[in-house]
Amino acid sequence: MDDFQKQLQRLKRNPIFAKAFDKRRTEAEVAFQIRRLREAKGWSQKDLAKKVGCSQQAVSAVEQAGYKRHSLPLLRRIAAVLDADVVVALVPRKAA
């Protein structure tokens, strides 16, 4: 485990940090996955936007970790172009 991972594990022992981290991680994961898949194809944001039928600014927005206005229709179009599937899951929270 590298230094970053060790520090992250140490910070996640703090319940306040852990809750905030988990909330932001979920938002960031979608952005990172889209970007990773797009870059794996060698496409720019503009290339992806053209194939999806949206603006480059819309692609840029969904690739931002703090973006909170995701729509399933847009995510499905992006996924289809990237040869991926959108999976939505509602997972029960752990008992306190």
Residue pairs with C-beta under 8 A, 6 or more apart in sequence:
1 9
11 17
11 18
11 21
12 18
12 21
24 65
24 66
27 65
27 66
27 67
27 68
28 65
28 66
30 62
30 67
30 70
30 75
31 62
31 63
31 64
31 65
31 67
32 65
33 84
34 59
34 62
34 63
34 78
34 82
35 63
37 82
37 84
38 45
38 47
38 48
38 59
38 63
38 82
41 82
43 51
45 56
45 59
45 60
45 63
46 56
46 59
48 59
48 78
48 81
48 82
49 55
49 56
49 58
49 59
51 81
52 59
52 74
52 77
52 78
52 81
53 77
54 74
54 77
58 74
59 78
61 67
61 69
62 70
62 74
62 75
62 78
72 86
72 88
75 86
76 86
79 85
79 86
